[in-house]
Amino acid sequence: MKLFVAGLPYDFDDIDLKEMFELYGEVKSAKVALDRETRKSRGFGFLEMPRDAEAREAMLALNGANLVGGKQLSVKEAEDQPKPGFGRG
């Protein structure tokens, strides 16, 4: 299951995100969105957990959790983005 996570601290990186969710199960991939200019976190990221039950447990446990600095996490199932299509005739 793919998850979207918002409310991340700006000093978070991919490893931090992965480690936070590994407490609930296997994490296949974790990616924090970075600002192109500063290369710092934009405060959100995506991760994939192969077992849906573990992903749902992590979502329930971490959604709404308060982090250092007063930020509150928002964790939900990621929506698949439509693949860009070729030009229409």
Sequence and secondary structure as in RCSB ss.txt:
>XXXX:A:sequence
MKLFVAGLPYDFDDIDLKEMFELYGEVKSAKVALDRETRKSRGFGFLEMPRDAEAREAMLALNGANLVGGKQLSV
KEAEDQPKPGFGRG
>XXXX:A:secstr
 EEEEE   TT  HHHHHHHHHTSS  SEEEEEE TTT  EEEEEEEE S HHHHHHHHHHHTT B TTS B EE
EE            
